């Protein structure tokens, strides 16, 4: 029995980023990934952010530090940064 891969998405910025995160989630689900809100159970972390909104960009830097600390504990964890 194959393990179901899980993904986690955090979205920062504008309404377009929210819509884009929904599209990405839909694509991942159609490829047999399951969305989770439990960051400790995920295989992929995606951060969707907006470089135009300075506050969003600053928050992402802190989150990336945290996610990198998770990767040190779980070496197969994938972390991706997407957005405009």
N, CA, C and O atoms as CSV, one atom per row, in Angstrom:
chain,resi,resn,atom,element,x,y,z
A,1,UNK,N,N,0.843,-1.185,0.000
A,1,UNK,CA,C,0.000,0.000,0.000
A,1,UNK,C,C,0.886,1.245,0.000
A,1,UNK,O,O,1.769,1.392,0.845
A,2,UNK,N,N,0.641,2.126,-0.946
A,2,UNK,CA,C,1.451,3.323,-1.098
A,2,UNK,C,C,0.967,4.427,-0.162
A,2,UNK,O,O,-0.233,4.658,-0.018
A,3,UNK,N,N,1.922,5.098,0.466
A,3,UNK,CA,C,1.603,6.196,1.376
A,3,UNK,C,C,1.061,7.383,0.576
A,3,UNK,O,O,1.602,7.737,-0.472
A,4,UNK,N,N,0.001,7.983,1.077
A,4,UNK,CA,C,-0.553,9.175,0.437
A,4,UNK,C,C,0.335,10.358,0.782
A,4,UNK,O,O,0.603,10.627,1.953
A,5,UNK,N,N,0.788,11.062,-0.245
A,5,UNK,CA,C,1.609,12.254,-0.046
A,5,UNK,C,C,0.704,13.408,0.371
A,5,UNK,O,O,-0.422,13.537,-0.109
A,6,UNK,N,N,1.216,14.243,1.272
A,6,UNK,CA,C,0.430,15.367,1.777
A,6,UNK,C,C,1.133,16.680,1.492
A,6,UNK,O,O,2.361,16.748,1.441
A,7,UNK,N,N,0.329,17.729,1.306
A,7,UNK,CA,C,0.887,19.056,1.073
A,7,UNK,C,C,0.229,20.079,1.987
A,7,UNK,O,O,-0.896,19.900,2.453
A,8,UNK,N,N,0.962,21.147,2.224
A,8,UNK,CA,C,0.528,22.239,3.094
A,8,UNK,C,C,0.834,23.533,2.353
A,8,UNK,O,O,1.943,23.706,1.846
A,9,UNK,N,N,-0.135,24.447,2.283
A,9,UNK,CA,C,0.067,25.737,1.612
A,9,UNK,C,C,-0.247,26.865,2.581
A,9,UNK,O,O,-1.269,26.849,3.266
A,10,UNK,N,N,0.653,27.849,2.628
A,10,UNK,CA,C,0.398,29.111,3.328
A,10,UNK,C,C,0.359,30.202,2.274
A,10,UNK,O,O,1.189,30.232,1.366
A,11,UNK,N,N,-0.606,31.096,2.401
A,11,UNK,CA,C,-0.780,32.151,1.412
A,11,UNK,C,C,-0.687,33.517,2.069
A,11,UNK,O,O,-1.318,33.774,3.095
A,12,UNK,N,N,0.106,34.386,1.465
A,12,UNK,CA,C,0.268,35.770,1.921
A,12,UNK,C,C,0.054,36.688,0.729
A,12,UNK,O,O,0.298,36.301,-0.413
A,13,UNK,N,N,-0.406,37.910,0.999
A,13,UNK,CA,C,-0.528,38.884,-0.078
A,13,UNK,C,C,-1.964,39.167,-0.448
A,13,UNK,O,O,-2.834,39.317,0.410
A,14,UNK,N,N,-2.192,39.235,-1.746
A,14,UNK,CA,C,-3.468,39.725,-2.270
A,14,UNK,C,C,-4.462,38.589,-2.551
A,14,UNK,O,O,-4.160,37.413,-2.353
A,15,UNK,N,N,-5.638,38.974,-3.012
A,15,UNK,CA,C,-6.689,38.011,-3.358
A,15,UNK,C,C,-6.264,37.092,-4.496
A,15,UNK,O,O,-6.682,35.936,-4.558
A,16,UNK,N,N,-5.443,37.605,-5.386
A,16,UNK,CA,C,-4.969,36.779,-6.501
A,16,UNK,C,C,-4.133,35.607,-5.970
A,16,UNK,O,O,-4.202,34.499,-6.503
A,17,UNK,N,N,-3.355,35.856,-4.932
A,17,UNK,CA,C,-2.561,34.776,-4.345
A,17,UNK,C,C,-3.464,33.702,-3.741
A,17,UNK,O,O,-3.161,32.512,-3.826
A,18,UNK,N,N,-4.557,34.119,-3.139
A,18,UNK,CA,C,-5.507,33.153,-2.575
A,18,UNK,C,C,-6.069,32.272,-3.689
A,18,UNK,O,O,-6.145,31.051,-3.549
A,19,UNK,N,N,-6.457,32.897,-4.786
A,19,UNK,CA,C,-6.984,32.142,-5.924
A,19,UNK,C,C,-5.913,31.219,-6.504
A,19,UNK,O,O,-6.201,30.074,-6.853
A,20,UNK,N,N,-4.686,31.712,-6.606
A,20,UNK,CA,C,-3.597,30.890,-7.137
A,20,UNK,C,C,-3.319,29.683,-6.241
A,20,UNK,O,O,-3.046,28.589,-6.736
A,21,UNK,N,N,-3.388,29.881,-4.931
A,21,UNK,CA,C,-3.179,28.759,-4.005
A,21,UNK,C,C,-4.246,27.693,-4.196
A,21,UNK,O,O,-3.959,26.500,-4.101
A,22,UNK,N,N,-5.468,28.115,-4.462
A,22,UNK,CA,C,-6.548,27.159,-4.711
A,22,UNK,C,C,-6.292,26.366,-5.988
A,22,UNK,O,O,-6.581,25.171,-6.047
A,23,UNK,N,N,-5.751,27.027,-7.008
A,23,UNK,CA,C,-5.425,26.337,-8.261
A,23,UNK,C,C,-4.317,25.310,-8.023
A,23,UNK,O,O,-4.419,24.168,-8.470
A,24,UNK,N,N,-3.262,25.718,-7.321
A,24,UNK,CA,C,-2.153,24.806,-7.025
A,24,UNK,C,C,-2.656,23.610,-6.213
A,24,UNK,O,O,-2.290,22.469,-6.497
A,25,UNK,N,N,-3.483,23.863,-5.215
A,25,UNK,CA,C,-4.034,22.780,-4.393
A,25,UNK,C,C,-4.848,21.815,-5.251
A,25,UNK,O,O,-4.767,20.600,-5.070
A,26,UNK,N,N,-5.618,22.346,-6.170
A,26,UNK,CA,C,-6.425,21.507,-7.052
A,26,UNK,C,C,-5.538,20.618,-7.929
A,26,UNK,O,O,-5.834,19.440,-8.126
A,27,UNK,N,N,-4.465,21.183,-8.444
A,27,UNK,CA,C,-3.539,20.408,-9.276
A,27,UNK,C,C,-2.890,19.295,-8.457
A,27,UNK,O,O,-2.782,18.159,-8.918
A,28,UNK,N,N,-2.464,19.624,-7.252
A,28,UNK,CA,C,-1.843,18.602,-6.401
A,28,UNK,C,C,-2.840,17.501,-6.044
A,28,UNK,O,O,-2.495,16.319,-6.065
A,29,UNK,N,N,-4.081,17.887,-5.715
A,29,UNK,CA,C,-5.099,16.872,-5.395
A,29,UNK,C,C,-5.364,15.960,-6.590
A,29,UNK,O,O,-5.566,14.757,-6.425
A,30,UNK,N,N,-5.362,16.534,-7.791
A,30,UNK,CA,C,-5.604,15.713,-8.985
A,30,UNK,C,C,-4.432,14.773,-9.274
A,30,UNK,O,O,-4.545,13.861,-10.092
A,31,UNK,N,N,-3.310,15.003,-8.596
A,31,UNK,CA,C,-2.143,14.129,-8.720
A,31,UNK,C,C,-1.939,13.282,-7.465
A,31,UNK,O,O,-0.821,12.895,-7.124
A,32,UNK,N,N,-3.054,13.009,-6.793
A,32,UNK,CA,C,-3.094,12.093,-5.639
A,32,UNK,C,C,-2.389,12.601,-4.388
A,32,UNK,O,O,-1.926,11.804,-3.571
A,33,UNK,N,N,-2.305,13.903,-4.232
A,33,UNK,CA,C,-1.826,14.493,-2.981
A,33,UNK,C,C,-3.035,14.882,-2.147
A,33,UNK,O,O,-4.107,15.174,-2.677
A,34,UNK,N,N,-2.849,14.881,-0.857
A,34,UNK,CA,C,-3.912,15.250,0.074
A,34,UNK,C,C,-3.470,16.498,0.837
A,34,UNK,O,O,-2.348,16.562,1.338
A,35,UNK,N,N,-4.358,17.487,0.923
A,35,UNK,CA,C,-4.031,18.713,1.653
A,35,UNK,C,C,-4.179,18.482,3.150
A,35,UNK,O,O,-5.111,17.813,3.597
A,36,UNK,N,N,-3.255,19.038,3.915
A,36,UNK,CA,C,-3.302,18.914,5.361
A,36,UNK,C,C,-3.056,20.268,6.013
A,36,UNK,O,O,-2.390,21.133,5.446
A,37,UNK,N,N,-3.597,20.434,7.193
A,37,UNK,CA,C,-3.329,21.626,7.995
A,37,UNK,C,C,-2.288,21.327,9.067
A,37,UNK,O,O,-1.857,22.220,9.797
A,38,UNK,N,N,-1.891,20.063,9.152
A,38,UNK,CA,C,-0.891,19.639,10.131
A,38,UNK,C,C,0.488,19.678,9.490
A,38,UNK,O,O,0.870,18.773,8.748
A,39,UNK,N,N,1.214,20.721,9.782
A,39,UNK,CA,C,2.518,20.936,9.158
A,39,UNK,C,C,3.517,19.829,9.480
A,39,UNK,O,O,4.471,19.618,8.731
A,40,UNK,N,N,3.307,19.130,10.575
A,40,UNK,CA,C,4.219,18.055,10.954
A,40,UNK,C,C,3.962,16.763,10.185
A,40,UNK,O,O,4.780,15.845,10.240
A,41,UNK,N,N,2.850,16.674,9.476
A,41,UNK,CA,C,2.499,15.470,8.727
A,41,UNK,C,C,2.644,15.647,7.219
A,41,UNK,O,O,2.242,14.772,6.451
A,42,UNK,N,N,3.210,16.767,6.790
A,42,UNK,CA,C,3.239,17.062,5.367
A,42,UNK,C,C,4.535,16.614,4.699
A,42,UNK,O,O,5.574,16.481,5.347
A,43,UNK,N,N,4.451,16.384,3.399
A,43,UNK,CA,C,5.615,16.042,2.584
A,43,UNK,C,C,6.115,17.250,1.800
A,43,UNK,O,O,7.291,17.335,1.445
A,44,UNK,N,N,5.200,18.183,1.536
A,44,UNK,CA,C,5.519,19.384,0.758
A,44,UNK,C,C,4.932,20.597,1.466
A,44,UNK,O,O,3.768,20.592,1.868
A,45,UNK,N,N,5.746,21.632,1.613
A,45,UNK,CA,C,5.276,22.920,2.123
A,45,UNK,C,C,5.430,23.929,0.996
A,45,UNK,O,O,6.517,24.085,0.440
A,46,UNK,N,N,4.347,24.610,0.661
A,46,UNK,CA,C,4.391,25.676,-0.332
A,46,UNK,C,C,3.994,26.986,0.329
A,46,UNK,O,O,3.014,27.051,1.071
A,47,UNK,N,N,4.762,28.018,0.051
A,47,UNK,CA,C,4.438,29.362,0.522
A,47,UNK,C,C,4.138,30.186,-0.716
A,47,UNK,O,O,4.985,30.332,-1.597
A,48,UNK,N,N,2.941,30.717,-0.777
A,48,UNK,CA,C,2.534,31.564,-1.892
A,48,UNK,C,C,2.512,32.993,-1.378
A,48,UNK,O,O,1.718,33.332,-0.501
A,49,UNK,N,N,3.382,33.827,-1.924
A,49,UNK,CA,C,3.524,35.180,-1.407
A,49,UNK,C,C,3.569,36.209,-2.522
A,49,UNK,O,O,3.638,35.879,-3.706
A,50,UNK,N,N,3.529,37.450,-2.111
A,50,UNK,CA,C,3.515,38.587,-3.017
A,50,UNK,C,C,4.727,39.465,-2.706
A,50,UNK,O,O,4.854,39.969,-1.590
A,51,UNK,N,N,5.606,39.650,-3.672
A,51,UNK,CA,C,6.795,40.480,-3.467
A,51,UNK,C,C,6.445,41.964,-3.440
A,51,UNK,O,O,7.253,42.781,-2.998
A,52,UNK,N,N,5.267,42.314,-3.902
A,52,UNK,CA,C,4.877,43.722,-3.947
A,52,UNK,C,C,4.474,44.221,-2.565
A,52,UNK,O,O,4.726,45.375,-2.219
A,53,UNK,N,N,3.862,43.370,-1.795
A,53,UNK,CA,C,3.423,43.755,-0.448
A,53,UNK,C,C,4.538,43.453,0.548
A,53,UNK,O,O,4.807,42.296,0.871
A,54,UNK,N,N,5.176,44.512,1.025
A,54,UNK,CA,C,6.358,44.360,1.878
A,54,UNK,C,C,6.069,43.562,3.145
A,54,UNK,O,O,6.891,42.750,3.570
A,55,UNK,N,N,4.912,43.788,3.745
A,55,UNK,CA,C,4.583,43.070,4.980
A,55,UNK,C,C,4.530,41.560,4.731
A,55,UNK,O,O,5.023,40.774,5.540
A,56,UNK,N,N,3.939,41.171,3.625
A,56,UNK,CA,C,3.857,39.742,3.289
A,56,UNK,C,C,5.250,39.168,3.095
A,56,UNK,O,O,5.550,38.071,3.565
A,57,UNK,N,N,6.091,39.907,2.408
A,57,UNK,CA,C,7.449,39.432,2.147
A,57,UNK,C,C,8.236,39.252,3.448
A,57,UNK,O,O,8.960,38.268,3.604
A,58,UNK,N,N,8.099,40.179,4.364
A,58,UNK,CA,C,8.814,40.092,5.641
A,58,UNK,C,C,8.335,38.897,6.472
A,58,UNK,O,O,9.146,38.222,7.105
A,59,UNK,N,N,7.043,38.636,6.473
A,59,UNK,CA,C,6.512,37.492,7.222
A,59,UNK,C,C,7.039,36.173,6.667
A,59,UNK,O,O,7.287,35.228,7.416
A,60,UNK,N,N,7.205,36.121,5.364
A,60,UNK,CA,C,7.669,34.893,4.722
A,60,UNK,C,C,9.091,34.550,5.154
A,60,UNK,O,O,9.407,33.375,5.340
A,61,UNK,N,N,9.945,35.544,5.314
A,61,UNK,CA,C,11.324,35.268,5.746
A,61,UNK,C,C,11.337,34.524,7.078
A,61,UNK,O,O,12.092,33.567,7.247
A,62,UNK,N,N,10.516,34.953,8.011
A,62,UNK,CA,C,10.430,34.270,9.302
A,62,UNK,C,C,9.900,32.857,9.170
A,62,UNK,O,O,10.392,31.939,9.825
A,63,UNK,N,N,8.910,32.682,8.333
A,63,UNK,CA,C,8.340,31.338,8.134
A,63,UNK,C,C,9.353,30.404,7.466
A,63,UNK,O,O,9.419,29.221,7.799
A,64,UNK,N,N,10.137,30.931,6.529
A,64,UNK,CA,C,11.145,30.099,5.877
A,64,UNK,C,C,12.178,29.592,6.879
A,64,UNK,O,O,12.617,28.446,6.797
A,65,UNK,N,N,12.560,30.443,7.819
A,65,UNK,CA,C,13.480,29.995,8.875
A,65,UNK,C,C,12.874,28.824,9.641
A,65,UNK,O,O,13.544,27.825,9.905
A,66,UNK,N,N,11.601,28.959,9.994
A,66,UNK,CA,C,10.917,27.887,10.728
A,66,UNK,C,C,10.829,26.609,9.884
A,66,UNK,O,O,11.108,25.517,10.379
A,67,UNK,N,N,10.445,26.747,8.625
A,67,UNK,CA,C,10.314,25.580,7.756
A,67,UNK,C,C,11.662,24.897,7.544
A,67,UNK,O,O,11.728,23.670,7.463
A,68,UNK,N,N,12.730,25.676,7.452
A,68,UNK,CA,C,14.060,25.081,7.312
A,68,UNK,C,C,14.441,24.280,8.552
A,68,UNK,O,O,15.128,23.264,8.447
A,69,UNK,N,N,13.999,24.729,9.722
A,69,UNK,CA,C,14.267,23.949,10.940
A,69,UNK,C,C,13.505,22.621,10.901
A,69,UNK,O,O,13.997,21.610,11.402
A,70,UNK,N,N,12.304,22.620,10.307
A,70,UNK,CA,C,11.558,21.364,10.140
A,70,UNK,C,C,12.284,20.428,9.181
A,70,UNK,O,O,12.319,19.215,9.388
A,71,UNK,N,N,12.863,21.002,8.131
A,71,UNK,CA,C,13.569,20.188,7.138
A,71,UNK,C,C,14.778,19.496,7.754
A,71,UNK,O,O,15.138,18.397,7.333
A,72,UNK,N,N,15.399,20.112,8.729
A,72,UNK,CA,C,16.542,19.482,9.397
A,72,UNK,C,C,16.111,18.219,10.138
A,72,UNK,O,O,16.906,17.296,10.313
A,73,UNK,N,N,14.853,18.179,10.571
A,73,UNK,CA,C,14.323,17.009,11.272
A,73,UNK,C,C,13.746,15.973,10.305
A,73,UNK,O,O,13.671,14.787,10.624
A,74,UNK,N,N,13.344,16.432,9.131
A,74,UNK,CA,C,12.684,15.572,8.143
A,74,UNK,C,C,13.320,15.856,6.778
A,74,UNK,O,O,12.822,16.689,6.021
A,75,UNK,N,N,14.398,15.178,6.472
A,75,UNK,CA,C,15.227,15.515,5.307
A,75,UNK,C,C,14.503,15.387,3.966
A,75,UNK,O,O,14.895,16.045,3.002
A,76,UNK,N,N,13.468,14.569,3.879
A,76,UNK,CA,C,12.746,14.413,2.613
A,76,UNK,C,C,11.657,15.470,2.410
A,76,UNK,O,O,10.966,15.449,1.392
A,77,UNK,N,N,11.496,16.383,3.352
A,77,UNK,CA,C,10.513,17.461,3.241
A,77,UNK,C,C,10.905,18.400,2.107
A,77,UNK,O,O,12.063,18.804,2.005
A,78,UNK,N,N,9.951,18.746,1.262
A,78,UNK,CA,C,10.168,19.689,0.165
A,78,UNK,C,C,9.526,21.016,0.540
A,78,UNK,O,O,8.392,21.054,1.017
A,79,UNK,N,N,10.262,22.111,0.319
A,79,UNK,CA,C,9.768,23.452,0.614
A,79,UNK,C,C,9.835,24.259,-0.670
A,79,UNK,O,O,10.881,24.323,-1.316
A,80,UNK,N,N,8.711,24.878,-1.041
A,80,UNK,CA,C,8.673,25.677,-2.260
A,80,UNK,C,C,8.105,27.054,-2.002
A,80,UNK,O,O,7.212,27.230,-1.173
A,81,UNK,N,N,8.633,28.030,-2.724
A,81,UNK,CA,C,8.175,29.413,-2.647
A,81,UNK,C,C,7.598,29.771,-4.005
A,81,UNK,O,O,8.287,29.698,-5.022
A,82,UNK,N,N,6.321,30.162,-4.014
A,82,UNK,CA,C,5.652,30.512,-5.265
A,82,UNK,C,C,4.987,31.872,-5.103
A,82,UNK,O,O,4.868,32.380,-3.988
A,83,UNK,N,N,4.560,32.452,-6.196
A,83,UNK,CA,C,3.841,33.720,-6.142
A,83,UNK,C,C,4.414,34.740,-7.100
A,83,UNK,O,O,5.230,34.431,-7.969
A,84,UNK,N,N,3.964,35.958,-6.914
A,84,UNK,CA,C,4.389,37.027,-7.821
A,84,UNK,C,C,5.523,37.849,-7.248
A,84,UNK,O,O,5.992,38.787,-7.892
